Amino acid sequence: MLELVTTASIITALAVYAVRHLRSQTSPFVFDGSGWSEEYLETGDLPCPWCQAPTREADQACPSCSRVFGSPISP
């Protein structure tokens, strides 16, 4: 009987942990004070890494600062 209770408790704890972990992954990931906001991540697009302007997935360069994405950093 003790083995059954122990097994049920472990399974319940793992299920609760899994649900909490999945819920935290579905919420928008936002840094505090970094300039990112929820609307960037709700659409699945990320801001420009240099000027933080909104960009689209199809953009080859930032529409705001014109820096090309994927280019090497110049000194």
C-alpha positions in Angstrom: 0.0 0.0 0.0 2.8 2.4 0.8 4.4 1.7 -2.6 1.2 2.6 -4.3 0.9 5.9 -2.4 4.5 6.8 -3.1 4.2 6.0 -6.8 1.0 8.0 -7.1 2.6 11.0 -5.3 5.6 11.0 -7.6 3.5 10.8 -10.7 1.3 13.6 -9.4 4.3 15.8 -8.6 5.8 15.2 -12.1 2.5 16.0 -13.8 2.2 19.3 -11.8 5.7 20.2 -12.6 5.2 19.5 -16.3 2.0 21.6 -16.5 3.7 24.5 -14.8 6.7 24.3 -17.1 4.6 24.2 -20.2 2.5 27.1 -19.1 5.6 29.2 -18.5 6.8 28.5 -22.0 3.6 29.6 -23.7 3.6 33.0 -22.1 5.5 35.8 -23.9 9.2 36.0 -22.9 9.9 39.6 -22.0 13.0 41.1 -20.5 12.5 43.9 -17.9 14.1 47.1 -19.0 15.7 45.8 -22.2 13.4 47.6 -24.6 11.6 44.4 -25.7 7.8 44.4 -25.5 5.1 41.8 -25.7 3.9 42.8 -29.2 7.3 41.8 -30.8 7.1 38.3 -29.4 3.3 37.8 -29.9 3.9 38.0 -33.7 6.9 35.7 -33.5 9.3 38.4 -34.8 12.3 39.8 -32.9 13.4 43.4 -32.7 16.6 44.6 -34.4 19.6 43.7 -32.2 21.2 47.1 -32.6 18.4 49.7 -32.4 15.5 47.5 -31.0 13.1 48.6 -33.8 10.4 46.1 -34.8 11.3 43.8 -37.7 9.6 41.1 -39.8 10.8 37.6 -40.5 11.3 38.4 -44.2 13.5 41.5 -43.5 17.1 41.2 -44.7 18.0 44.5 -43.0 16.6 46.6 -40.3 14.0 49.1 -41.6 15.1 51.7 -39.1 18.9 51.6 -38.9 19.5 49.7 -42.2 22.0 47.3 -40.7 22.1 44.0 -42.6 21.1 40.9 -40.5 23.7 38.1 -40.4 26.6 40.3 -41.4 29.8 40.3 -39.4 30.4 43.0 -36.8 32.7 45.7 -38.1 35.2 47.2 -35.7 
